[in-house]
Structure formats: structure tokens, C-alpha cells
Amino acid sequence: MPILDKNDVPMEELSPGTHRWALVDGSKGSESTSVGDVVIGPGAKVATHTHPTEEAMVILEGELEAILGDDVVTVREGHTVLAPPGVKHGFVNRSGANARVLAIFPTAHMERTLVDD
């Protein structure tokens, strides 16, 4: 059983103030799961995008404005956003503190397509 350590994973900047760590995916031996740890700083966002698979996003810390399809909803720690395949989604952090999201995909090779708003 592999034990994966976030400290061994390089940080990727998705956009200014938004950072992602790919905790689990095909490059780490997974055959069917991807998990990312995303930190969204104050005033930062996760650009609106889609995936060919669904995505479950667990809000671990903070408060965010979540975009899901045509809806915009405030979510906070303890909430989970479930984006169906092909449905646009993203986040904006309008608070004064970091927010943290665990992004979970049913595929070892996550694909993302940015959507123009």
C-alpha cells in the first residue's frame, strides 16, 4: 500500500493566488482516481472549466463563491460541490482568508477544459 506525502508533491499554480497539489493520479500509481488539494487565496479564483468526468469538491477550509452551471452559491467548510461531466464550474474567494478544496475525480488522468465566461 503506497503512502503518498503532500510534501513530496510539487505545487502547481493554476492562476495567481490559486495553488494545486496533485496528491493522487496515474503518475503516482492510481488506476482510477485523481485527488487534488487546492488552496485559493483571498481574491483569487479557480477559472470556470469542465471535465469529461464528474468531480466532487469538498470544502475543507474557508468560504467560496461556487459557480456550477448557471448557479452561483456560497459554500463553506463541510460542503461538497458535485459537478456532473461537462458542466462548467469554478470558485471565487471573496473572503479575506485562504480557502481549501479537495478535488476528487473518478479517473487517474484528469482532463480540464477552460470555459470562456
Secondary structure, 3 states (H helix, E strand, C coil): CCCCCHHHCCEEEEECCEEEEEEECHHHCCCCCEEEEEEECCCCEEEEEECCCCEEEEEEECEEEEEECCEEEEEECCCEEEECCCCCEEEECCCCCCEEEEEEECCCCCCCEECCC
